[in-house]
Amino acid sequence: MTVKLLSLALAGCLSLASPALSETVLKIATDSGAKGSAPGDAIEAWAKKIEDGTQGEVKFEIFYQNELGGQQEVFDLLMAGDVDLMLNWPMTSYDQRISLLYTPYLFTNWEDGLKAYAPDGWMSEAMGKIYEDQGLVFMGAWPEGFNGIGTKGGHATSVEEAAKFKVRVPPVFPFTEIVQALGYQTAAIDWGELYSAIQTGIVAGDGANIIFYDLTYFPDLLTDWTYTRAQLITGVLTANAESLEKLSPEHQEVVRAAAREVMEDRFAAAEAANIADAEKWKALGHAFIEPTEEQMKAMVATVREKVWPQMEPLLGEELMTLVRENASKI
């Protein structure tokens, strides 16, 4: 009787435990964005879509900016498989070919960007191969928007006009090279010191950011914003390959499908957000400058001529051929 009761009790315990034992718990993180931010909302949405699509068989621990360390540290965790899925602004420390994402004037409009980053798009296929070599899976882009140049006391739409402005650039290739090719003087200044640098006249503006940042942090200092569209600034939805392969084929497809949905939602949201931010900028009495078609053609041609050859040693001939064949036409 005692043995029978113990057997029944054990069976009951196993029955109660079996749902938990069938669950897979993954770690998902972003290196940029606290809870409640757009990137934070994005990883929450990705996790929720996967949990729903697997009927709760895959669940998540969610980590926001700085909760697991700095940008490089979290990328290291992703590479090691200690983070399974991530929305990140990828580092080039493991493979310089990731610089493909930062190629100037790769796209000059949203349509070309979305087409290139579609699952069968040329950019997704190229990045997929680069990521595969690193033990990662490229699952899609998460765009913030096209960048531009914020200045005070005027603006420039030509190389000659730009020469009178010194603007801050992030100390990352090829941002400095792009802004210099557009004719500006540049200074590499830490983001945390930029407000005082503009305020004291060390620089006259902020180069290479989307308008959201200049609208949010410097609306009282900057007066003009020129929509140069040199880069489509984007994060990447990424999976550790070994983590993904541990899931069933059905669950792997759920992860991929959820990433596509998050990417497509973000393309629509980012374009709308950029337009809304431009209107807010103008409502402050500031100038928002959209270069004419001829001015854009001149900027695109100048930057491509000067910067693309500098990128070829990093990307290699094959990738640069893809860039030249598929970049937006001017």
Buried (B, 14 or more C-beta within 10 A) or exposed (E): EEEEEEEEEEEEEEEEEEEEEEEBEBBBBBBBBEBEEBBBBBBBBBBEBBBEBBEEBBEBEBBBBBEBBEBEEBBBBBBEBBBBBBBBBBBBEBBBBBBBBBBBBBBBEBEBBBBBBBBEBBBBBBBBEBBEEBBBBBBBBBBBBBBBBBBBEEBBBBBEBBEBBBBBBBEEBBBBBBBBBBBBBBBEBEEEEBBEBBEEEBBBBBBBBBBBBBBEBBBEBBBBBBBBBBBBBBBBBBBBBEBBEBBEEEBBEBBBBBBBBBBBEBBEBBBEBBEEBBEBBEEEEBBBBBBEEEBBEBBBEBBBEBBBEEBEEBBEEEBBEBBEEBBBEE
